[in-house]
Amino acid sequence: MSRPLMLAAGVLVYALGVSMGAHAAGEIDWATCTTGLITLLAANLCAHFADEYADRDTDALSRHTWFSGGSGVLSSGLVAPAFALRAALSAAACALLASAVFALLGWLTPAALAIIWLGLAGGWNYSMPPFALERRGWGEVTNAMLGALLIPLLGFTTQVGTPTLEAVLALTPVFSITMVNLLGVHWADRRADAAVGKRTLAVILGERALHLHRALVALTYGLTWLLAGAVLPLSVVIAITLTLPISLWATATFTRRERDGTSSIAMAALMVAACVGWRLA
């Protein structure tokens, strides 16, 4: 239920934020980087367990893949749903306690602590009642804000102490490509989601999701060049641009297949490229 592949994606985007912060600070502070990563993993585990619990109805109707359909653990009957809920609450308690202790010891700044707690609340309300944002048409935006903005901003903040407007702007292409990924993930689950009343963008838009997918791909690379120089170093811009063929293939084939893993690959490729670009800057 921890969805190791998604945990790895969270670590990757956290590393992107650390790379951005190290570029601003001049070097990586490994101590604060590690404390931030510990709390991030606990918060991500909470979100994953809560999502497994909340989505057990739609996951029972979906086909499990690396990127979609849940883990299949609850729908198979391997463990009881209550176990997932207890695991989510336990992970939340660990994230809250660890972050509070690290802040009291001076290993996390107040800004980093605020980001962790905001992310924890957002991850819970993404799938759990009473808000259950993923079922009301707000899931993709919420998920992208958490994964493409808050997580890397946490990594950035562990290095420089506080987030900056420039850091937020630098992450807008990452936000856009994350939306591309989420459209692909939810496209695979659209029939199961619709059957249980879960209103993702793929359910709401249907085939029209292709237009949004293409617009987001164009926005990703348009923003990258728009921010070149003033916000994004040239090495980052070039590195991201090298991933354009993957994103073009993803959007050219979107809706043509029932299972769309290419959008997730495009997101991962851009994040890796951005990390390399920031380290070379």
ChimeraX attribute file (.defattr): number of C-alpha atoms within 10 A of each C-alpha:
attribute: neighborCount
match mode: 1-to-1
recipient: residues
	/A:1	17
	/A:2	18
	/A:3	16
	/A:4	13
	/A:5	11
	/A:6	15
	/A:7	15
	/A:8	12
	/A:9	16
	/A:10	21
	/A:11	19
	/A:12	18
	/A:13	26
	/A:14	28
	/A:15	22
	/A:16	29
	/A:17	30
	/A:18	32
	/A:19	27
	/A:20	30
	/A:21	28
	/A:22	21
	/A:23	18
	/A:24	14
	/A:25	14
	/A:26	12
	/A:27	12
	/A:28	18
	/A:29	15
	/A:30	12
	/A:31	13
	/A:32	21
	/A:33	21
	/A:34	14
	/A:35	17
	/A:36	28
	/A:37	20
	/A:38	15
	/A:39	25
	/A:40	24
	/A:41	19
	/A:42	22
	/A:43	26
	/A:44	27
	/A:45	26
	/A:46	28
	/A:47	27
	/A:48	27
	/A:49	25
	/A:50	27
	/A:51	24
	/A:52	28
	/A:53	25
	/A:54	19
	/A:55	22
	/A:56	19
	/A:57	17
	/A:58	23
	/A:59	24
	/A:60	17
	/A:61	16
	/A:62	20
	/A:63	16
	/A:64	16
	/A:65	15
	/A:66	14
	/A:67	22
	/A:68	20
	/A:69	23
	/A:70	25
	/A:71	21
	/A:72	18
	/A:73	18
	/A:74	22
	/A:75	20
	/A:76	11
	/A:77	9
	/A:78	9
	/A:79	11
	/A:80	13
	/A:81	19
	/A:82	11
	/A:83	13
	/A:84	23
	/A:85	18
	/A:86	15
	/A:87	20
	/A:88	26
	/A:89	18
	/A:90	16
	/A:91	23
	/A:92	24
	/A:93	15
	/A:94	18
	/A:95	23
	/A:96	18
	/A:97	13
	/A:98	17
	/A:99	27
	/A:100	19
	/A:101	12
	/A:102	17
	/A:103	17
	/A:104	12
	/A:105	10
	/A:106	11
	/A:107	19
	/A:108	25
	/A:109	21
	/A:110	16
	/A:111	16
	/A:112	25
	/A:113	21
	/A:114	14
	/A:115	20
	/A:116	24
	/A:117	18
	/A:118	13
	/A:119	23
	/A:120	23
	/A:121	14
	/A:122	19
	/A:123	25
	/A:124	24
	/A:125	20
	/A:126	27
	/A:127	24
	/A:128	19
	/A:129	11
	/A:130	8
	/A:131	13
	/A:132	19
	/A:133	24
	/A:134	22
	/A:135	21
	/A:136	16
	/A:137	17
	/A:138	16
	/A:139	22
	/A:140	23
	/A:141	19
	/A:142	18
	/A:143	22
	/A:144	21
	/A:145	20
	/A:146	22
	/A:147	22
	/A:148	27
	/A:149	24
	/A:150	25
	/A:151	29
	/A:152	29
	/A:153	30
	/A:154	31
	/A:155	30
	/A:156	30
	/A:157	29
	/A:158	31
	/A:159	31
	/A:160	20
	/A:161	18
	/A:162	16
	/A:163	21
	/A:164	13
	/A:165	8
	/A:166	12
	/A:167	20
	/A:168	16
	/A:169	17
	/A:170	23
	/A:171	23
	/A:172	19
	/A:173	26
	/A:174	29
	/A:175	24
	/A:176	24
	/A:177	28
	/A:178	30
	/A:179	27
	/A:180	30
	/A:181	27
	/A:182	24
	/A:183	24
	/A:184	30
	/A:185	24
	/A:186	23
	/A:187	26
	/A:188	24
	/A:189	24
	/A:190	23
	/A:191	18
	/A:192	20
	/A:193	24
	/A:194	16
	/A:195	13
	/A:196	13
	/A:197	13
	/A:198	23
	/A:199	20
	/A:200	25
	/A:201	24
	/A:202	27
	/A:203	22
	/A:204	15
	/A:205	13
	/A:206	14
	/A:207	14
	/A:208	13
	/A:209	19
	/A:210	22
	/A:211	12
	/A:212	18
	/A:213	25
	/A:214	18
	/A:215	14
	/A:216	20
	/A:217	23
	/A:218	19
	/A:219	16
	/A:220	25
	/A:221	21
	/A:222	13
	/A:223	19
	/A:224	25
	/A:225	18
	/A:226	13
	/A:227	19
	/A:228	16
	/A:229	13
	/A:230	10
	/A:231	19
	/A:232	25
	/A:233	16
	/A:234	19
	/A:235	19
	/A:236	24
	/A:237	23
	/A:238	17
	/A:239	21
	/A:240	25
	/A:241	19
	/A:242	13
	/A:243	20
	/A:244	18
	/A:245	10
	/A:246	17
	/A:247	28
	/A:248	17
	/A:249	13
	/A:250	25
	/A:251	25
	/A:252	13
	/A:253	14
	/A:254	25
	/A:255	20
	/A:256	11
	/A:257	11
	/A:258	12
	/A:259	18
	/A:260	24
	/A:261	19
	/A:262	21
	/A:263	29
	/A:264	23
	/A:265	16
	/A:266	24
	/A:267	25
	/A:268	20
	/A:269	19
	/A:270	24
	/A:271	26
	/A:272	17
	/A:273	22
	/A:274	29
	/A:275	24
	/A:276	17
	/A:277	22
	/A:278	23
	/A:279	16
	/A:280	14
	/A:281	14
